[in-house]
Amino acid sequence: MKRRLLLLLSFPALIHAQPVSLDPGFGHNGAAVSQTEGWGKEASNIIRQPDGKLVVAGVEWKKGDMIIQQSIITRFLPDGQLDNSFGAQGTAKLITGNKNGAQAISLQTDGKIVVAANETIIQQQGNSVTLLSRPFIARLNADGSPDAGFGTNGILSLELLDAHFMDKDLAAIAVLPNGKILAGGSGLTAAGSKMIVLRLNADGSYDNSFGVSGLGQYTIENGMNAGLWDMAVQDDGKVILAGTSGSSSLPTHDDLSFALARIHADGTPDVTFGTQGMVTTRLSGPFGLEILDIAHRVLVQADGRIYLAGAAGRVLGLARYLPDGSPDPTFGQNGKIVHPAHPAATGIALRNGKLYACGMLPVADYVLDISLSAFNADGSADNTFAPDGLLTTHIYDENYAHALLIQPDGKLVTAGALSHGPGSGEGGLLLTRLMSGATTGIVSQTGKQASITLYPNPADEELTLAFNTSSGMPQCDIIITSATGQIVYTGSFTAAKIKIPVDHLAAGIYAVRVNTGTGVQTLRFTKK
C-alpha cells in the first residue's frame, strides 16, 4: 500500500493583509532548506527536541530514478540551519539495500530517535516483477549514528507481519513513558485491510503482553476495509487510532469515511468508546463519483476531546469528538466541518484552544503554495489569524507541507518539500516557521512586503487590486486561473490600483496570483 499524503485540490477564499509572517530569524527569512544536487528530498513528519532542535523524517531519491530511494533523518538547529553534528552534514540515512522511505518519527527520553519506515523489495524473474512490502523500525543515537543494540545495525525488520498480511505499511510511531515502542499502520489480508498496531519492548523484542504476540489487528466495521494513518497516546495509556474505513452507510465498498478507534494499553478495544470501541464519520456530501473522507491526523486535547483532520473528498475535513467518542455538538455542525474554501489537512496542532491545520494549495499547473488554516474552539474560522482563517505562503515553484508543529513560543513550523518546477527531478526538504504580530501581504524570502486588497468580492463586471507599500510600487505580473487551473487572464502593471475586467468570466471561484519579483501572493475571488 502506498503511504503518501494526498495532494487534494481546492480553491480557498480571499486573503488580504495577513497578521502572520515568516520568521526572518529562521533559515533564510523563514525558510529552512536541505538540498543535494542530483537528488530529490521530501519530509513526511517532524518532531522538536527539548533543546529546540527540529528533526524531520522523510525520503531521498536520485534524480531520474525513483527506484533509488532511501530514508533520511535530518536535524536542524533552532535557527533553521543544518546541525552538522548530526549524521553527515546534518543528515542520517537508513540504507537497507532496497527502496525505503521513513514515515514517522518519535523521541526517547535519552535522546535516541525512533523511526517507522517502509521498505519495498523488488524481485524480478524474467519478465515478471514482484513487489514485497517490509516495514521496519530504526533507532538512531542522539548524534544520528545507528544504535547498534537495536535490531541489525539499528534497523529492526518486522517479519512477524509477513505471516499475517500480503501487504503492509507503517504510518505512525510513539515511544511510551515506560520506554516501549508503539507502531501503527495498515495490513492487507485476503478478506480486506485492517488497522494494525505493534508494541515492542525497549530492546526491540515483541511485547507479548500486547495484542497477540505483540500485534493488534482492528476492523472498524465488519467486512469493510480500514487503514491507520495516525495515532495518539492518551495520558491514561489508551491509544487513539485514526484513519479510514468503509461503512455500510456508504454507497459503495470503495467509499471511505473518517475512522476512529480506541484501544486499551494491552491492545484490546475499549468498548466504552463509540460502538464497541469504533467510530466512523461521513463528511462528504452526495457529490462526485466517490466519497473519500480520509483522516490524516489525530490530536487529543487536554480535556480528552479528540480532533481528526484530513480530507472530505477534495477539501478540508475536520471532526471533534467527546472523550466517549460521540460527536462534540459545540464544534462546527454536530462535531463536523467541511470547508470547501480550505485545502485538505496534512498536519494539525493546537494552541490556546485554537486549531491549526496545514495543507497545500494548487494555484496553477506546477505551482503549489503552503496553506495554514486556523479555527476557533467552536470551529469558526479565526479571522484574527487571517481573513477566513486562511494563510498561504509561496517561496519556490512548488511548496509542500506534510506536517505541522507549534513551538513553546507559539511559532508555527511546517515540514515538507520544495520543487523547482516540472521536469527538474530535483527538490529538497522545506521547513517554514511563522510568527504572529506582524502584518504582511506578499511573503517572500527577500523580506520585502506589499499588502494587497482585492474588491469587490464577489465581483460582477470589474475587479480591483489595491497595493499598499512603503517602498514604492513594484512592477507586478498577474495571472488569473479558474478552479480547474485554466489560465483566463494575464497582465503586467506598475500601478497602486489595478482594474481588471471580469464580466466575460463564467460564475465560479478564481485564483489571482500576483508576482512582484520580491514575492508571490495568491488571492481568491468569486465571480457572480
Buried (B, 14 or more C-beta within 10 A) or exposed (E): BEBEBBBBBBBBBBBBBBBBBBBBEBBBBBBBBBBBEEBBBBBBBBBBBEEEBBBBBBBBBBBEEEEEBBBBBBBBBBEBEBBEEBBEEBBBBBEBEBBBBBBBBBBBEEEBBBBBBBBBBEEEEEEEEEEEBBBBBBBBBBEBEBBEEBBEEBBBBBEEBEEBBEBBBBBBBBBBEEEBBBBBBBBBBEEBBBBBBBBBBBEBEBBEEBBEEBBBBBBBBEEBBBBBBBBBBBEEEBBBBBBBBBBEEBEEEEBBBBBBBBBBBEBEBBEEBBEEBBBBBBBBEEEEEEBBBBBBBBBBBEEEBBBBBBBBBBBBBBBBBBBEBEBBEEBBEEBBBBBBBBBBBBBBBBBEEBBBBBBBBBBBEBBBBBBBBBBBBEBEBBEEBBBBBBBBBBBBBBBBBBBBBBBEEEBBBBBBBBBBEEEEBBBBBBBBBBBEEBEBBBBBBEBBBBBBBBEEBEBEEEBBBBBBBEEEBBEBBBBBBBBEBEEBBEEEBEEEEBEBEBEEBEEEBBBBBBBBEBBBBBBBBBBE
